Amino acid sequence: MIEEERSMRTLMQPIATIAWSDATGKLTPMRFQVETKDSELITIQVEKVLNRSEQKRAGQRSLHFLCRSTIDAAMRQFELCFELSSCRWYLSKW
C-alpha cells in the first residue's frame, strides 16, 4: 500500500551511493547510505526511479532522480541529486 503523499522536505544531505551506468552513460542509482539523527548508517535499496531530470541552479548542473522504495514497511518517495561539477550525491528531498 502506498503511503499518502506528503510534502517532501528539502535536505541536500551528502550520501554514499552505488549507481549503475549503461553504455550510453545513463546513470541509475541502485542503493545509498544515509546517516540518521542517532549517527546510525542505514542502507536504502532504490526499488524504482520514477522520473529523471537535469536542473541548473545557481550555475550548477545536477541530475535529479525521483525514486520510490519500501522503508519500514511503508512505500516512500524521495529525490536523489547528483551534482555534475563535484560528482557528489545528495539526498535532496525526503
N, C-alpha and C positions, 0 to 999 in steps of 0.2 A: 504494500500500500504506500503510495507516495505521500510524503508529509506535505501539509498545506504550505503554499507559497508564503514566505515571509520576506521582508526586505532584507537583502544581504548587507552586512557591514563591510566597509572598506578597511582592509588591514594592511596590505603591502608588507606582509611578514616574509622574510627570506626563508626559503625551504630547500632541502636536498631533494632532487628529483631524478627519477630514471625515466628517460624518454626514448622513443624509438623514432628513427628516421628512415623513410623509404628511399628508393633510388633517385627520386626526384628532389629530395631534400625536405619533404613534408614531415614536420615534427608531430609526434603524438605522445603526450605524457602517459606513462603507464602506472606509476605509483610515486608517492612522495612522503617525506617525513616532516612532521610539524611538531614544534615544542609546545606543550600545554602550559597553563599558568603555574603548574606544580613542577616545572622543568623536566617533565617526562616526555620522551620522544615517542610519538605514535606514528605508525605507518598506515597510509590510506591507499588502497588499490583503486585506481580510476576505472570504473566499470564502463562508462560511455562518455565520449566527447560529443556534446550536443551542438556546439557551434564554435567556429574558429573565426577570428577577425584580426586584422592588423590595425593598430592605432598609433597615432603620433601625438604625444602630449609634451609640451614644453621642449619641442625639438627632438625628443627621444622616441624612436620607433620601438614598438613592442608587439608581440603576438599574444592574443588573449584567447583562452580556451574555457568555454563554459562546460563544466563537467558534472557528472552525476555518479554517486556511489552510495552504497548502503553502509551507514555508520551507526553503531549502537542500535541495530535493528530498525533504523529509520532511513528512508530514502532522502538524501541531501543533495542540493546543488551548490556548487562553488565555482569560483573562477580562478584559474591559474594564469600567471603572466610570465612571459619570457622576454626579458629586456635584451634587445639585439646588440646594443653597443657594449654591454658588460657581460653578456652570456649568462645572466643570473636569472633564477626562477624565484617567483614570489607567489604566495597565496594572497591574491589581491582582494577577493571578496568571499565572505563566508556567511 
